[in-house]
């Protein structure tokens, strides 16, 4: 297999794009693709302050790398969830995040959940027991809350996450299997800050296959944590990914078509605007000030109240 | 495993309903379920004239059987497509349809495509060559056309098809993979006769799993053609069914939830009414008089014109 551009030996063959490229042309192609998404979906500009949610995995570190190479002003934020699970997961992830920041002279904010809230995510989950033996729902809630609060308080224009096409297709598939109307109308490359206190969010890798991002990290020599979160095993989203992987293997390009035709259909007015119930009036949480749908504490502060731990944002340790 | 109702040995265990039943209670349950769908979706009444599209397979013959047992006035229509494919497919299917009609003293209309249009479906497809080596698109077009025309001309109130839940979930899945907006807004248990010349259509088995219908036909002792159409092999709809079968095996009830949550979301106003472009003005085809979206011949008559064969409906052989 030869590179389409220079006829050198190809490093990657992308069947869904009918495109084989050598290392250098692939890395160049990834940059161009991501830049194209940033512009197409009006995600942000070179003048804006960008915050990237860093997990220490291939997607978020590759995204940060791409943004820096494209000349964007992008800081990182790492939330230390305190997940050990016998494999020292959070500590190792943090090492990869720090190491990337150091070698790129980039700024990484680190929020330590235990230091700020007195307990790690597994401890919080164990205590508040949100009806599931796994801490995933508590973890998702905490991450969304902390990221949103940090982005707003530190006046970043946009918060970026490393969700790739495989992630987005799996989320869409899950939303479609149960026809979650209010999620369907909001899922997309950009979540606008359409309510007071809500940070603007974007996903510049939404059109990049997971395999492409793994190849990018590998070919760029970016060290990253290769393990999945130990709690992710057996999750519904991984199960949906496996079904879509089968579809993609049999019909190359199916995931991309699924996601892009969804965006197009929504743009063409498939969904009734009235369905976006979330855009109704929001209330500031009396504890943290973040927007919440009903008067009173937000879901995150309610959870903390259960565990008897309500620190203010000023206690957040930044390193 | 014991029958939930009478504690006899169960004949079927339906994991998705967490329900095991003996032969008699299962057959009673199927009747009640179908009657429930007929009423819930306002499909038809005991006073109306009903036409059932009969293929000779388990679903259409079981549907006919159920309707007769529920006391509905239901005739059948069989379209002889002239598919041989080395297995005498159409002739055998017709035998099963005739045999059911005879043993139930029911009326079966038979339309012979070759007698009316001069060519079998495979011959028509071969000649008009609609860009595919398989006759499936020509066959679907011809069946829709003939059924619709026959239903209207003979003043039936509604045309029923034997689509079961597995069929409906697979169609929905296909529509969702490519986000076919105009199909999504119209797919459902009932297709209203909302344009002049369009027959009302309904699918009373839309909530019944394929496996349930196979069990019904078996336990009722209904002989039916067990082969799939020889041209169906490798079709996209069968492929989608296999993916959904995997999902159902891992998550019992997933197909039903997928389909019912779709209907609920649509009822709740998820889709914008403006998307149903098909409800725009229609024109009567100058040849057959059936509704078509653009002035001039309808798609079916255009296809026939290509093959130089344009019989009028009065030539239709009825037996």
Interface residues (C-beta under 8 A of the other chain):
Chain A: X176 X177 X178 X179 X181 X184 X239 X243 X246 X247 X250 X254 X257 X258 X261 X262 X264 X265 X268 X269 X270 X271 X272 X273 X274 X275
Chain B: X176 X177 X178 X179 X181 X184 X239 X243 X246 X247 X250 X254 X257 X258 X261 X262 X264 X265 X268 X269 X270 X271 X272 X273 X274 X275
